[in-house]
């Protein structure tokens, strides 16, 4: 859904629990745009850029907006968390082995 240049995307619950922690799917109007992501907000921003969507993004959890920002900015970032550091945004670099959604 888009409202005033804001695109709303939804986390799919429950999350997938893998060996390296929780991973989330993200949908846009019922279409899965991100699968099993450790950084669903920034991955969703990149998915929206690939669809030609600009403006703001709001990630919803159970219908409530929880995180958001400018799509163009978030698309250049990813979330990182170390054993001794809190989660933070860092510069994103593409994974050459990642599979694209069909």
N, C-alpha and C positions, 0 to 999 in steps of 0.2 A: 504494500500500500504506500502511496506517496501523497504527502500533504505539505503544501507550501515549500517545495523543494527539499522535503525531508522524506527519506525512504525508511520505512519500518521493516525490519527483518526479525525473525523469531527463532529462538533456540528451540531445538527439538528435545523434549525430555522423555524418558530419562537419558542422561548422557551414557556414552559407551565407556566402560572402565577397561583400559588396556594396561599393559605392563608398565607404561610410563605415566599413568595417571588418567584422569578424565579427558575425554574427547567429545566434542559437540558437533552436531549437524545444525545447519542454519537454513531456514526457508525464506523465500520471498514469494508472497501470494500463493503459498502451497507448493511451490517448486523448490526442491533442494538445490541450493547454490554452493554449499560448503558441506563436505563430509568429514567427520571424525577429526575435527580441528582442536588443537591445544590453544589456539588463539582465534576464537570465532569472530570477534569484532573486526580485527584487522584482515583476516582472510575473507570475510564477507565484503569488506570495503574493496578489496582487490577484485572480487567476483563482480561487484557492481561496476567498477571501472571497465572491466572487460565487456560489460553489457552496454557501455556508453552512458551510464547513470552518474550524475554529478550532484553536488549539494551536500546535504547532511545525511547521516545514517543514525538510526536509533535501534539498538539491539534490545528486543523485548524478551522477558522471561515471564512466562505465565501471563502474557498480555500487558505487563508493566514494563515501561522503558527503564532499563538499568544502566546502560552505557551508550555513549554516542559521541559524535564529532564530525568533522569535515571528512568526507569520503576521500578526497585527494590527499589529505595529510595522513589519515590512518592507513591508506594503501601502501605507504612507504615505510610502515612500522610493523613490528611484531612484538608480542609479549615475551619476556624472558624472566626466568626465576632460577636463582641458584640455591645451593644448599644453605648458604649464609646470607642471602639477600632477598629482599621483598620483591614481588613482581614489579616490573618496570617495562616501559616501551624502549625498544632498541631499533636500529635501522634494520630493515628486512632485506635479505638477499634471496633470490630464487633458489629453490632446491632443484638441481638438474635431474633428479631421479623421481620427482613428484609426478603423480598421474593427474591429468586434467579430468574434470567431470565431463561425461558425455553430453 
